[in-house]
Amino acid sequence: MSVELSEALKALDNPKRLQILSMLREPRKSFPEQEVDPDEVGVCVSIIQARVGLSQSTISLYLTALQRARLVTSQRIGPWTYYKRDEGNIAAFLERLSGTI
């Protein structure tokens, strides 16, 4: 599935969502406290929430928006959900955006 430009632009039209996506670019550097390999499984919602300083429900809504835009993927391990960037879709989004404007 391809990235919808309008959906991705809506998701990125929020400073905190953009900050989260940027932090996920280098998860080991941005979230050194995570014990599970963030490059492999992603970063736990609770760790993102603690770093960004918003409520867990707000962080979950923001991550859902980024996932709906296909900019991040998630996986559930036990009771925790981990998010990481979808680099392929981000590259496709940037390519489509550069071809559009």
N, C-alpha and C positions, 0 to 999 in steps of 0.2 A: 504494500500500500504506500502511496506517495503522501508526502506532507502537503496539507492544504495551507497555502500561503496565509489566508485570512485567519485560520485557526492558530497558526504559529505566531503570527503578529499579535493577535489578541493575547496569547499566553505570555508573550514577551513584553507586553505593554503594562508592566508592573515592575517597579524597581526591585522588590524583594524576590519575585520569581526569576528575574534576570540575574540577581545576585546568587540565588540557589544554583541556577544552571551554570553560572561562571565558577562557583565553588566546586561543583561536581567535575569540572574539567581536570582538576588535580586533586582527587579525593584524599590521597595519602597526606598531602600537604595541608589541605583545608580541614580535614577531620582526623588528625593524628591519634585521637583517643579511641578510634574504632579498632577493635581487636580483630574482627574478621576482615579478610583482604578486600578493601573497597574497590579495587580494580576488577576483581573477579565477581563479587556479588552485589556491589553497590554500597550505598551508605544508608544506615538505619534512619527511619523517620525521626526517632527520638533524638538522635545525635544532630541531625539537621535542625530540628526544632531548638535544641539547646544553643546551637551556634548562632542561629538567625535571631532568636529571642522573641518569637511569636508563639501563640498558643499552638498546641499540637493539632487542633481541628483546623486552624488556618493554614498551617503547613501542609496538612493532608489535602486541603482544597487546592492549594497552589500546585502541589505535586500532581494532583489529578488533572489540573489544567495543562500542565506541561506534558503529561502522558497522553491526554486526549489530542494534543498537538503533535504527538509522536516524536517529541524531543527527548524524552526519557523513557526508560523501561523500568518495570518493577518485578520483583520476585519475593515471594513469601517464604520465609524459613521459620518454622514454628510459629510463635505469636508475633514475629516481627516482619515488617515489610522493608525491603531495601530498594533504593533507587539508584540508577546510573544513567549517564547520558547515552543517547543512541547516536553515536558519531556518524553513522551512515546517513541517517535521516537529517541530522543537522547539516551535513555537507550538501545533501540534496536540496534542503531548504535554502541554504545560502546560494547555491547555484541557480535555483529557480528565481530567487529574489534578484540576483544580479542580472538575470536575463529579462526581468520584468520592468525594472526601473532604470 
